[in-house]
């Protein structure tokens, strides 16, 4: 996974670089890493467990962030 990290960081910077808040950019990168990790289930709790973080961080990023989903798409 370590060799993939720079690629994910670069992709996340392009994807979420327009977000005004640094914490949103960081949560976006965390979410991307969770999607890329080994494991069948890509729902919030299993991803958060693999990342070693509270699942609410990922949940709030996806459901309640103030970013415009059209720009991300």
N, CA, C and O atoms as a CHARMM CRD file, in Angstrom:
* protein
*
  292
    1    1 UNK  N      0.81700  -1.19800   0.00000 PROA 1      0.00000
    2    1 UNK  CA     0.00000   0.00000   0.00000 PROA 1      0.00000
    3    1 UNK  C      0.86000   1.26100   0.00000 PROA 1      0.00000
    4    1 UNK  O      0.45200   2.29000  -0.54000 PROA 1      0.00000
    5    2 UNK  N      2.05100   1.18800   0.60400 PROA 2      0.00000
    6    2 UNK  CA     2.89800   2.37800   0.68900 PROA 2      0.00000
    7    2 UNK  C      3.28800   2.91700  -0.67800 PROA 2      0.00000
    8    2 UNK  O      3.40000   4.13100  -0.85200 PROA 2      0.00000
    9    3 UNK  N      3.50000   2.02500  -1.66300 PROA 3      0.00000
   10    3 UNK  CA     3.87100   2.49500  -2.99500 PROA 3      0.00000
   11    3 UNK  C      2.69900   3.15400  -3.71300 PROA 3      0.00000
   12    3 UNK  O      2.89700   3.91500  -4.66000 PROA 3      0.00000
   13    4 UNK  N      1.48800   2.86600  -3.26700 PROA 4      0.00000
   14    4 UNK  CA     0.29200   3.45000  -3.87300 PROA 4      0.00000
   15    4 UNK  C     -0.01400   4.82000  -3.27000 PROA 4      0.00000
   16    4 UNK  O     -0.66000   5.64500  -3.91500 PROA 4      0.00000
   17    5 UNK  N      0.43500   5.06700  -2.05900 PROA 5      0.00000
   18    5 UNK  CA     0.10100   6.29200  -1.33500 PROA 5      0.00000
   19    5 UNK  C      0.40200   7.57100  -2.12500 PROA 5      0.00000
   20    5 UNK  O     -0.46500   8.44300  -2.18800 PROA 5      0.00000
   21    6 UNK  N      1.60400   7.73100  -2.74000 PROA 6      0.00000
   22    6 UNK  CA     1.84700   8.96000  -3.50500 PROA 6      0.00000
   23    6 UNK  C      0.86200   9.14500  -4.66200 PROA 6      0.00000
   24    6 UNK  O      0.47300  10.27100  -4.97400 PROA 6      0.00000
   25    7 UNK  N      0.46300   8.05600  -5.29000 PROA 7      0.00000
   26    7 UNK  CA    -0.49400   8.13200  -6.38800 PROA 7      0.00000
   27    7 UNK  C     -1.84100   8.60600  -5.86800 PROA 7      0.00000
   28    7 UNK  O     -2.48400   9.45600  -6.48300 PROA 7      0.00000
   29    8 UNK  N     -2.26800   8.05800  -4.73800 PROA 8      0.00000
   30    8 UNK  CA    -3.53600   8.46600  -4.14400 PROA 8      0.00000
   31    8 UNK  C     -3.47800   9.92700  -3.72000 PROA 8      0.00000
   32    8 UNK  O     -4.42600  10.67900  -3.94500 PROA 8      0.00000
   33    9 UNK  N     -2.36800  10.33200  -3.10800 PROA 9      0.00000
   34    9 UNK  CA    -2.22400  11.72200  -2.67000 PROA 9      0.00000
   35    9 UNK  C     -2.27900  12.68100  -3.85500 PROA 9      0.00000
   36    9 UNK  O     -2.90100  13.74000  -3.77000 PROA 9      0.00000
   37   10 UNK  N     -1.63700  12.31900  -4.94500 PROA 10     0.00000
   38   10 UNK  CA    -1.64900  13.16000  -6.14400 PROA 10     0.00000
   39   10 UNK  C     -3.06100  13.23800  -6.73300 PROA 10     0.00000
   40   10 UNK  O     -3.53500  14.31500  -7.09500 PROA 10     0.00000
   41   11 UNK  N     -3.72100  12.09200  -6.82100 PROA 11     0.00000
   42   11 UNK  CA    -5.08400  12.05800  -7.34200 PROA 11     0.00000
   43   11 UNK  C     -6.02000  12.86800  -6.44700 PROA 11     0.00000
   44   11 UNK  O     -6.84400  13.63700  -6.94200 PROA 11     0.00000
   45   12 UNK  N     -5.89500  12.69500  -5.12900 PROA 12     0.00000
   46   12 UNK  CA    -6.73500  13.42800  -4.17900 PROA 12     0.00000
   47   12 UNK  C     -6.49400  14.93000  -4.29000 PROA 12     0.00000
   48   12 UNK  O     -7.43500  15.71700  -4.18700 PROA 12     0.00000
   49   13 UNK  N     -5.25300  15.33000  -4.49700 PROA 13     0.00000
   50   13 UNK  CA    -4.95400  16.75500  -4.64100 PROA 13     0.00000
   51   13 UNK  C     -5.65400  17.33900  -5.86200 PROA 13     0.00000
   52   13 UNK  O     -6.15600  18.46300  -5.82200 PROA 13     0.00000
   53   14 UNK  N     -5.68500  16.57100  -6.94800 PROA 14     0.00000
   54   14 UNK  CA    -6.39500  17.04100  -8.14500 PROA 14     0.00000
   55   14 UNK  C     -7.90400  17.02500  -7.93700 PROA 14     0.00000
   56   14 UNK  O     -8.60700  17.94700  -8.35100 PROA 14     0.00000
   57   15 UNK  N     -8.39100  15.97600  -7.29800 PROA 15     0.00000
   58   15 UNK  CA    -9.82400  15.79000  -7.10000 PROA 15     0.00000
   59   15 UNK  C    -10.41600  16.81100  -6.14600 PROA 15     0.00000
   60   15 UNK  O    -11.45700  17.40900  -6.41800 PROA 15     0.00000
   61   16 UNK  N     -9.73300  17.00100  -5.02000 PROA 16     0.00000
   62   16 UNK  CA   -10.28800  17.80500  -3.94200 PROA 16     0.00000
   63   16 UNK  C     -9.55100  19.12500  -3.73200 PROA 16     0.00000
   64   16 UNK  O     -9.81400  19.82500  -2.75300 PROA 16     0.00000
   65   17 UNK  N     -8.64400  19.47300  -4.62400 PROA 17     0.00000
   66   17 UNK  CA    -7.85800  20.69200  -4.47900 PROA 17     0.00000
   67   17 UNK  C     -8.69200  21.95900  -4.47300 PROA 17     0.00000
   68   17 UNK  O     -8.26100  22.97900  -3.93700 PROA 17     0.00000
   69   18 UNK  N     -9.86400  21.91100  -5.05400 PROA 18     0.00000
   70   18 UNK  CA   -10.73700  23.07600  -5.09200 PROA 18     0.00000
   71   18 UNK  C    -11.54300  23.29800  -3.82900 PROA 18     0.00000
   72   18 UNK  O    -12.20600  24.32400  -3.68300 PROA 18     0.00000
   73   19 UNK  N    -11.49000  22.33500  -2.91000 PROA 19     0.00000
   74   19 UNK  CA   -12.22700  22.50600  -1.65300 PROA 19     0.00000
   75   19 UNK  C    -11.59400  23.63600  -0.85200 PROA 19     0.00000
   76   19 UNK  O    -10.37100  23.73300  -0.75300 PROA 19     0.00000
   77   20 UNK  N    -12.42300  24.46800  -0.29600 PROA 20     0.00000
   78   20 UNK  CA   -11.92700  25.62900   0.44600 PROA 20     0.00000
   79   20 UNK  C    -11.26700  25.23900   1.76700 PROA 20     0.00000
   80   20 UNK  O    -10.35000  25.91800   2.22900 PROA 20     0.00000
   81   21 UNK  N    -11.72700  24.15800   2.36900 PROA 21     0.00000
   82   21 UNK  CA   -11.24000  23.80200   3.69700 PROA 21     0.00000
   83   21 UNK  C    -10.25100  22.63400   3.64200 PROA 21     0.00000
   84   21 UNK  O    -10.48100  21.63800   2.95600 PROA 21     0.00000
   85   22 UNK  N     -9.16100  22.77800   4.37100 PROA 22     0.00000
   86   22 UNK  CA    -8.11300  21.76500   4.43700 PROA 22     0.00000
   87   22 UNK  C     -8.63100  20.45300   5.02000 PROA 22     0.00000
   88   22 UNK  O     -8.24000  19.37700   4.56800 PROA 22     0.00000
   89   23 UNK  N     -9.51100  20.53500   6.02200 PROA 23     0.00000
   90   23 UNK  CA   -10.03000  19.30600   6.63000 PROA 23     0.00000
   91   23 UNK  C    -10.86800  18.50400   5.63800 PROA 23     0.00000
   92   23 UNK  O    -10.87100  17.27400   5.68900 PROA 23     0.00000
   93   24 UNK  N    -11.57900  19.18100   4.74000 PROA 24     0.00000
   94   24 UNK  CA   -12.34700  18.47900   3.71800 PROA 24     0.00000
   95   24 UNK  C    -11.41200  17.77400   2.73500 PROA 24     0.00000
   96   24 UNK  O    -11.67800  16.64600   2.31900 PROA 24     0.00000
   97   25 UNK  N    -10.32700  18.43700   2.37000 PROA 25     0.00000
   98   25 UNK  CA    -9.36100  17.80400   1.46800 PROA 25     0.00000
   99   25 UNK  C     -8.75200  16.57100   2.12900 PROA 25     0.00000
  100   25 UNK  O     -8.57000  15.54200   1.47700 PROA 25     0.00000
  101   26 UNK  N     -8.43700  16.67000   3.41600 PROA 26     0.00000
  102   26 UNK  CA    -7.85200  15.53900   4.14300 PROA 26     0.00000
  103   26 UNK  C     -8.84100  14.38200   4.25300 PROA 26     0.00000
  104   26 UNK  O     -8.45900  13.22300   4.09000 PROA 26     0.00000
  105   27 UNK  N    -10.09400  14.68600   4.52600 PROA 27     0.00000
  106   27 UNK  CA   -11.10600  13.62000   4.62600 PROA 27     0.00000
  107   27 UNK  C    -11.35100  12.98300   3.26200 PROA 27     0.00000
  108   27 UNK  O    -11.60700  11.78200   3.18100 PROA 27     0.00000
  109   28 UNK  N    -11.27900  13.75700   2.20600 PROA 28     0.00000
  110   28 UNK  CA   -11.41100  13.20800   0.86100 PROA 28     0.00000
  111   28 UNK  C    -10.30600  12.22100   0.56600 PROA 28     0.00000
  112   28 UNK  O    -10.55300  11.15100   0.01100 PROA 28     0.00000
  113   29 UNK  N     -9.09400  12.57500   0.93100 PROA 29     0.00000
  114   29 UNK  CA    -7.96400  11.66800   0.71700 PROA 29     0.00000
  115   29 UNK  C     -8.12700  10.40600   1.55900 PROA 29     0.00000
  116   29 UNK  O     -7.84400   9.30500   1.08800 PROA 29     0.00000
  117   30 UNK  N     -8.57500  10.55900   2.78500 PROA 30     0.00000
  118   30 UNK  CA    -8.80100   9.41200   3.65500 PROA 30     0.00000
  119   30 UNK  C     -9.85800   8.48400   3.04700 PROA 30     0.00000
  120   30 UNK  O     -9.69000   7.26400   3.04200 PROA 30     0.00000
  121   31 UNK  N    -10.92700   9.05600   2.54600 PROA 31     0.00000
  122   31 UNK  CA   -11.99500   8.26800   1.92700 PROA 31     0.00000
  123   31 UNK  C    -11.46200   7.50100   0.71000 PROA 31     0.00000
  124   31 UNK  O    -11.77200   6.32300   0.53500 PROA 31     0.00000
  125   32 UNK  N    -10.66900   8.16300  -0.12100 PROA 32     0.00000
  126   32 UNK  CA   -10.08900   7.48100  -1.28100 PROA 32     0.00000
  127   32 UNK  C     -9.19700   6.32000  -0.85700 PROA 32     0.00000
  128   32 UNK  O     -9.25600   5.23900  -1.44300 PROA 32     0.00000
  129   33 UNK  N     -8.37500   6.54500   0.15800 PROA 33     0.00000
  130   33 UNK  CA    -7.52300   5.46000   0.64900 PROA 33     0.00000
  131   33 UNK  C     -8.36500   4.29600   1.12900 PROA 33     0.00000
  132   33 UNK  O     -8.01900   3.14000   0.88500 PROA 33     0.00000
  133   34 UNK  N     -9.46800   4.58100   1.80900 PROA 34     0.00000
  134   34 UNK  CA   -10.36100   3.52700   2.27900 PROA 34     0.00000
  135   34 UNK  C    -10.93500   2.71300   1.13700 PROA 34     0.00000
  136   34 UNK  O    -11.08500   1.49600   1.24600 PROA 34     0.00000
  137   35 UNK  N    -11.25500   3.38000   0.05000 PROA 35     0.00000
  138   35 UNK  CA   -11.78000   2.66600  -1.11100 PROA 35     0.00000
  139   35 UNK  C    -10.72800   1.77500  -1.75300 PROA 35     0.00000
  140   35 UNK  O    -11.05600   0.73200  -2.32000 PROA 35     0.00000
  141   36 UNK  N     -9.47400   2.17800  -1.66800 PROA 36     0.00000
  142   36 UNK  CA    -8.39800   1.44300  -2.32400 PROA 36     0.00000
  143   36 UNK  C     -7.85600   0.28200  -1.49300 PROA 36     0.00000
  144   36 UNK  O     -7.19200  -0.60000  -2.03900 PROA 36     0.00000
  145   37 UNK  N     -8.11900   0.26100  -0.20300 PROA 37     0.00000
  146   37 UNK  CA    -7.60500  -0.80000   0.65200 PROA 37     0.00000
  147   37 UNK  C     -8.24800  -2.14300   0.32600 PROA 37     0.00000
  148   37 UNK  O     -9.35500  -2.20700  -0.20900 PROA 37     0.00000
  149   38 UNK  N     -7.53300  -3.20800   0.65900 PROA 38     0.00000
  150   38 UNK  CA    -8.06900  -4.55700   0.50700 PROA 38     0.00000
  151   38 UNK  C     -9.32300  -4.68900   1.36400 PROA 38     0.00000
  152   38 UNK  O     -9.44500  -4.05100   2.41000 PROA 38     0.00000
  153   39 UNK  N    -10.22600  -5.50300   0.92000 PROA 39     0.00000
  154   39 UNK  CA   -11.43800  -5.75900   1.68700 PROA 39     0.00000
  155   39 UNK  C    -12.65200  -5.69400   0.78300 PROA 39     0.00000
  156   39 UNK  O    -12.74400  -4.83800  -0.09700 PROA 39     0.00000
  157   40 UNK  N    -13.57100  -6.59800   1.00500 PROA 40     0.00000
  158   40 UNK  CA   -14.75100  -6.66300   0.15400 PROA 40     0.00000
  159   40 UNK  C    -15.70500  -5.50000   0.39600 PROA 40     0.00000
  160   40 UNK  O    -16.18300  -4.87100  -0.54800 PROA 40     0.00000
  161   41 UNK  N    -15.97800  -5.22000   1.66200 PROA 41     0.00000
  162   41 UNK  CA   -16.98600  -4.21400   1.98000 PROA 41     0.00000
  163   41 UNK  C    -16.39700  -2.81100   1.92100 PROA 41     0.00000
  164   41 UNK  O    -15.37200  -2.52800   2.54100 PROA 41     0.00000
  165   42 UNK  N    -17.05300  -1.94700   1.17400 PROA 42     0.00000
  166   42 UNK  CA   -16.59000  -0.57200   1.03100 PROA 42     0.00000
  167   42 UNK  C    -17.54200   0.39800   1.72000 PROA 42     0.00000
  168   42 UNK  O    -17.57500   1.58400   1.39200 PROA 42     0.00000
  169   43 UNK  N    -18.32400  -0.11600   2.68700 PROA 43     0.00000
  170   43 UNK  CA   -19.17900   0.77400   3.46500 PROA 43     0.00000
  171   43 UNK  C    -18.32400   1.45500   4.54000 PROA 43     0.00000
  172   43 UNK  O    -17.17700   1.07100   4.77100 PROA 43     0.00000
  173   44 UNK  N    -18.88900   2.45300   5.18100 PROA 44     0.00000
  174   44 UNK  CA   -18.11900   3.33100   6.06600 PROA 44     0.00000
  175   44 UNK  C    -17.43800   2.59900   7.22800 PROA 44     0.00000
  176   44 UNK  O    -16.25200   2.81300   7.47800 PROA 44     0.00000
  177   45 UNK  N    -18.16700   1.74800   7.93200 PROA 45     0.00000
  178   45 UNK  CA   -17.58300   1.11800   9.11900 PROA 45     0.00000
  179   45 UNK  C    -16.42500   0.17500   8.78900 PROA 45     0.00000
  180   45 UNK  O    -15.38100   0.26900   9.43500 PROA 45     0.00000
  181   46 UNK  N    -16.55800  -0.72500   7.82000 PROA 46     0.00000
  182   46 UNK  CA   -15.40200  -1.57500   7.49600 PROA 46     0.00000
  183   46 UNK  C    -14.21000  -0.77600   6.95700 PROA 46     0.00000
  184   46 UNK  O    -13.06000  -1.08400   7.27000 PROA 46     0.00000
  185   47 UNK  N    -14.49200   0.25600   6.14300 PROA 47     0.00000
  186   47 UNK  CA   -13.38600   1.08400   5.63000 PROA 47     0.00000
  187   47 UNK  C    -12.68700   1.79600   6.77800 PROA 47     0.00000
  188   47 UNK  O    -11.45800   1.81700   6.84000 PROA 47     0.00000
  189   48 UNK  N    -13.45900   2.37800   7.68500 PROA 48     0.00000
  190   48 UNK  CA   -12.87900   3.10700   8.81000 PROA 48     0.00000
  191   48 UNK  C    -12.06200   2.17800   9.69500 PROA 48     0.00000
  192   48 UNK  O    -11.00700   2.56500  10.19900 PROA 48     0.00000
  193   49 UNK  N    -12.53900   0.96400   9.88500 PROA 49     0.00000
  194   49 UNK  CA   -11.80000  -0.00400  10.68700 PROA 49     0.00000
  195   49 UNK  C    -10.44400  -0.30800  10.05700 PROA 49     0.00000
  196   49 UNK  O     -9.43400  -0.36400  10.75800 PROA 49     0.00000
  197   50 UNK  N    -10.41700  -0.50300   8.74700 PROA 50     0.00000
  198   50 UNK  CA    -9.14800  -0.77000   8.05200 PROA 50     0.00000
  199   50 UNK  C     -8.21500   0.43500   8.11300 PROA 50     0.00000
  200   50 UNK  O     -6.99500   0.27800   8.15800 PROA 50     0.00000
  201   51 UNK  N     -8.79300   1.64600   8.11400 PROA 51     0.00000
  202   51 UNK  CA    -7.98500   2.86300   8.18000 PROA 51     0.00000
  203   51 UNK  C     -7.56100   3.20600   9.60700 PROA 51     0.00000
  204   51 UNK  O     -6.62300   3.97600   9.81300 PROA 51     0.00000
  205   52 UNK  N     -8.25200   2.63600  10.58200 PROA 52     0.00000
  206   52 UNK  CA    -7.95000   2.94500  11.97800 PROA 52     0.00000
  207   52 UNK  C     -8.50200   4.28500  12.42200 PROA 52     0.00000
  208   52 UNK  O     -7.89100   4.96900  13.24300 PROA 52     0.00000
  209   53 UNK  N     -9.66500   4.67000  11.88100 PROA 53     0.00000
  210   53 UNK  CA   -10.29600   5.93700  12.24700 PROA 53     0.00000
  211   53 UNK  C    -11.75300   5.69200  12.62200 PROA 53     0.00000
  212   53 UNK  O    -12.29100   4.61000  12.38700 PROA 53     0.00000
  213   54 UNK  N    -12.38100   6.70000  13.20200 PROA 54     0.00000
  214   54 UNK  CA   -13.80100   6.64500  13.53300 PROA 54     0.00000
  215   54 UNK  C    -14.61000   6.74100  12.24200 PROA 54     0.00000
  216   54 UNK  O    -14.35900   7.62000  11.41800 PROA 54     0.00000
  217   55 UNK  N    -15.57000   5.85100  12.06300 PROA 55     0.00000
  218   55 UNK  CA   -16.34500   5.83300  10.81700 PROA 55     0.00000
  219   55 UNK  C    -17.14100   7.11100  10.59500 PROA 55     0.00000
  220   55 UNK  O    -17.50600   7.41800   9.46000 PROA 55     0.00000
  221   56 UNK  N    -17.41700   7.85900  11.65500 PROA 56     0.00000
  222   56 UNK  CA   -18.18600   9.09400  11.49100 PROA 56     0.00000
  223   56 UNK  C    -17.43400  10.12900  10.65700 PROA 56     0.00000
  224   56 UNK  O    -18.06200  10.96200  10.00300 PROA 56     0.00000
  225   57 UNK  N    -16.11300  10.09200  10.67000 PROA 57     0.00000
  226   57 UNK  CA   -15.33700  11.01100   9.82800 PROA 57     0.00000
  227   57 UNK  C    -15.66900  10.79400   8.35800 PROA 57     0.00000
  228   57 UNK  O    -15.90500  11.74700   7.61600 PROA 57     0.00000
  229   58 UNK  N    -15.68300   9.54000   7.94900 PROA 58     0.00000
  230   58 UNK  CA   -15.99800   9.21400   6.55900 PROA 58     0.00000
  231   58 UNK  C    -17.46300   9.50600   6.25700 PROA 58     0.00000
  232   58 UNK  O    -17.79000  10.05600   5.20500 PROA 58     0.00000
  233   59 UNK  N    -18.34000   9.13500   7.18500 PROA 59     0.00000
  234   59 UNK  CA   -19.77100   9.34300   6.99400 PROA 59     0.00000
  235   59 UNK  C    -20.08700  10.82500   6.81200 PROA 59     0.00000
  236   59 UNK  O    -20.84700  11.19700   5.91800 PROA 59     0.00000
  237   60 UNK  N    -19.50600  11.66600   7.65600 PROA 60     0.00000
  238   60 UNK  CA   -19.76600  13.10100   7.56000 PROA 60     0.00000
  239   60 UNK  C    -19.18800  13.68700   6.28500 PROA 60     0.00000
  240   60 UNK  O    -19.78300  14.58900   5.69600 PROA 60     0.00000
  241   61 UNK  N    -18.04700  13.19400   5.85200 PROA 61     0.00000
  242   61 UNK  CA   -17.46700  13.69400   4.60400 PROA 61     0.00000
  243   61 UNK  C    -18.42200  13.44500   3.44500 PROA 61     0.00000
  244   61 UNK  O    -18.64500  14.33000   2.61900 PROA 61     0.00000
  245   62 UNK  N    -18.98300  12.24900   3.38100 PROA 62     0.00000
  246   62 UNK  CA   -19.83900  11.88100   2.26000 PROA 62     0.00000
  247   62 UNK  C    -21.21700  12.51400   2.35900 PROA 62     0.00000
  248   62 UNK  O    -21.76300  12.95300   1.34600 PROA 62     0.00000
  249   63 UNK  N    -21.79100  12.57300   3.55400 PROA 63     0.00000
  250   63 UNK  CA   -23.19600  12.96500   3.66200 PROA 63     0.00000
  251   63 UNK  C    -23.44900  14.41900   4.01400 PROA 63     0.00000
  252   63 UNK  O    -24.48500  14.95900   3.62500 PROA 63     0.00000
  253   64 UNK  N    -22.54500  15.08100   4.73700 PROA 64     0.00000
  254   64 UNK  CA   -22.87000  16.42100   5.21500 PROA 64     0.00000
  255   64 UNK  C    -21.85100  17.49100   4.86800 PROA 64     0.00000
  256   64 UNK  O    -21.97000  18.61900   5.34600 PROA 64     0.00000
  257   65 UNK  N    -20.86600  17.18000   4.06200 PROA 65     0.00000
  258   65 UNK  CA   -19.89100  18.20600   3.68300 PROA 65     0.00000
  259   65 UNK  C    -20.55200  19.25400   2.80700 PROA 65     0.00000
  260   65 UNK  O    -21.56800  18.99400   2.16300 PROA 65     0.00000
  261   66 UNK  N    -19.97200  20.42200   2.79100 PROA 66     0.00000
  262   66 UNK  CA   -20.55800  21.54600   2.04900 PROA 66     0.00000
  263   66 UNK  C    -20.04000  21.64600   0.62500 PROA 66     0.00000
  264   66 UNK  O    -20.36200  22.60300  -0.07900 PROA 66     0.00000
  265   67 UNK  N    -19.24000  20.67300   0.18300 PROA 67     0.00000
  266   67 UNK  CA   -18.69900  20.72800  -1.17100 PROA 67     0.00000
  267   67 UNK  C    -19.77200  20.40700  -2.19500 PROA 67     0.00000
  268   67 UNK  O    -20.76200  19.73600  -1.90500 PROA 67     0.00000
  269   68 UNK  N    -19.55000  20.89500  -3.37400 PROA 68     0.00000
  270   68 UNK  CA   -20.49500  20.71600  -4.47800 PROA 68     0.00000
  271   68 UNK  C    -20.19800  19.38800  -5.17700 PROA 68     0.00000
  272   68 UNK  O    -19.13400  19.22700  -5.77400 PROA 68     0.00000
  273   69 UNK  N    -21.12900  18.44200  -5.10400 PROA 69     0.00000
  274   69 UNK  CA   -20.89800  17.12200  -5.68000 PROA 69     0.00000
  275   69 UNK  C    -20.74000  17.17700  -7.20000 PROA 69     0.00000
  276   69 UNK  O    -20.11700  16.28600  -7.77800 PROA 69     0.00000
  277   70 UNK  N    -21.28000  18.18800  -7.85200 PROA 70     0.00000
  278   70 UNK  CA   -21.16000  18.31700  -9.29900 PROA 70     0.00000
  279   70 UNK  C    -19.69800  18.53900  -9.67400 PROA 70     0.00000
  280   70 UNK  O    -19.22200  17.96900 -10.65600 PROA 70     0.00000
  281   71 UNK  N    -18.98700  19.35000  -8.91700 PROA 71     0.00000
  282   71 UNK  CA   -17.56100  19.60700  -9.20700 PROA 71     0.00000
  283   71 UNK  C    -16.74300  18.33900  -9.04500 PROA 71     0.00000
  284   71 UNK  O    -15.82000  18.10800  -9.82600 PROA 71     0.00000
  285   72 UNK  N    -17.05300  17.51000  -8.05500 PROA 72     0.00000
  286   72 UNK  CA   -16.30200  16.27700  -7.84100 PROA 72     0.00000
  287   72 UNK  C    -16.54500  15.30200  -8.98700 PROA 72     0.00000
  288   72 UNK  O    -15.61700  14.64300  -9.45500 PROA 72     0.00000
  289   73 UNK  N    -17.76900  15.21300  -9.42700 PROA 73     0.00000
  290   73 UNK  CA   -18.07300  14.30800 -10.54100 PROA 73     0.00000
  291   73 UNK  C    -17.36200  14.75300 -11.78200 PROA 73     0.00000
  292   73 UNK  O    -17.49100  14.11800 -12.82900 PROA 73     0.00000
